[in-house]
Amino acid sequence: MAKDIGALERRKAKVRRAIRAAANGRLRLSVHRTSKHIYAQIIDDAKGETLVAASSLEKDLRSSLKTGADVDAAKAIGKLVAERATAKGVTAVVFDRGAYIYHGRVKALAEGAREGGLEF
């Protein structure tokens, strides 16, 4: 099991190194998914703080979504984080998929954020 965790951490570190090299001062849209929920946050790495966050655990979304673990929920979270970011004046970010492949829920969240007005 420890071998798998090491591979996961290496993959995440590899993605983060590439993002830092390509960021050019932009904020980072970080995605975390579990088997039941999906989370997104916009992080300012220079200051070390989270500016905007959204998740499928929020009460207003839980009532409108069937589950927090499907593509529809991910798309809704992407749109919500984009709305909150534009309200704070953030328009350009760099997408941090972490150790997850760009497919399924992660891709749906990215598409929802693009529809909401974020550029990456």
TAPEMO-V516101 format. One line per field, one symbol per residue. ss: DSSP state (@ for helix, = for strand, . for the rest). phi: phi as a letter, one per 20 degrees, with the letter a starting at -180 (. if undefined). Layout:
ss->???
phi->???
This chain:
ss->.@@@@@@@@@@@@@@@@@@@@@@...=======....=======....=======...@@@@@@......@@@@@@@@@@@@@@@@@@...=====........@@@@@@@@@@@@..=.
phi->.ffffffffffffffffffffeflnffdeedcccfdbccbbddeffemceecbbbfefffeffedfbedcfffffffffffffffffenecdcdedemeefeamffffffffffffoeda
